């Protein structure tokens, strides 16, 4: 039983989800039980089958799903028990939600088709058809305590400083935690919360209603930049001009979700002045690091694997949980004042001092978000709190560097995407820098892939029938991806996108 109102109403999935017990808030309703016993020497145990298991409920609660894990036997002395997430996460399988009382009995039917395990509660019933699905980041944002606490503190101080009722406009406000926090303050008249995705807005509306704040929070299912301001005559989306505009959506690179576009739009379109922006600015930081694969099971594989990590696109990393060596001090990459910053392209070059010799493999990015003069939310790996937002990382072609030299870096920003990389012109022949490995990626193939991606996306938009056909195929693959040799995470991500776009699936 998971401890979440959102799970109670919207918890479900097409495919078993990763589950790490140490990171989840849940209640065990039964004792562990054996689901299947596969003997790889005995072909009969591997055939598709099903059987019923009676279970004794040990703790009262609502059944949301089953966590299952493996006990793998390599020989009589080597048994790997994956029940704590030390090696890999467990799997979580959603079922029809069912209230259970302690000491009661419940029967579950377990089955497998050689690629997927299925749990069903007996007696079998027609499953509830969930009309909405929410993206995977939804629960992470809801459960990000440090982020919510710092924003809450800033909102409280702002509302306390006002002698009269204020109106707040929250842009891209899903899942609604900050909107509800603001609405709870007595000095707030109304919070207008925008969300362009219909399904996500619907779920946010239900969460706000369940918390008794629907009279003070108006959810607007609309792209924020299409809002209609109050008029003397004619329809409008909000009744009163906002005194505070709250920007909520930030990715690992800070501006990838459109913060600069929304802040610029607010300044240029909002006729009511003055108003306050929260946050009012951001500082993006960088760190040059050595991140090596090293040995796996006493075999040196890093020298080969690390060659292939270079990518022109930003990845994600949690530096708190990743072994690394800092080759520089943290440095400023770019600073934004949301009252003046615009979306025009920015390019800059800088020199970073190498403080420790090593192998430069990546540049890690994080940001300090200035909510006001007193409050800052940071995704820095050096903060005492741990936010759910990870750092961004740009892998570079590996270079052996000496301490004391200056390392040339280029920064490019185009409204939302920020790119930080090595200044190749200055790095060539530089004393104290030795290229470790040759480039292991053919740039022609990369450009070809980009062209195919652009062409495909264009054609999909033009030919809706082909788009629907392809989406149906991916959803079928997401339900059982192994026989199709498709990565489950990729197919599931695509399938979730299709559900959020409202495409029906038989």
Buried (B, 14 or more C-beta within 10 A) or exposed (E): BBEBEBBBBBBBBBBBBEBBBEEBEBEEBBEEEEBBEEEEEEEEEBEEEEEEBEBEBBEBBBBBBBBBBBEEEEEEEEEEEBEEBEEEBBBBBBBBBEEBEEEEEBEBBBBBBEEBBEBBBEEEEEEEEBEBBBBEBBBBBBBBEBBBEBBBBBBBBBBEEEEEEBBBBBBBBBBBBBBBBBBBBEBBBBBBBBBBBEBBBBBBBBBBEEBEBBEBBBBBBBEBBEBEBEEEEEEEBBEBBBBBBBBBBBBBBBBBBBBBBBBBBBBEEBEEEEBBBBBBBBBBBBBBBBBBBEEEEEEEEBEEEBBEBBBEEBBEBBBEEBEBBBBBEBBEBBEBEBEEBEBEEBEEEBEBBBEBBBBBBBBBBBBBBBBBEEBBBBBBBEBEEEBBBBBBBBBBBBBBBEEEBBBBBBBBBEBBEBBBBBBEEBBEEBEBBEEBBEEEBEEEEEEEEEEEEEEEEEEBEEEEEEBBEBBBEBBBBBBBBEEBEBEBEEBBBBBBBBBBEEBEEE
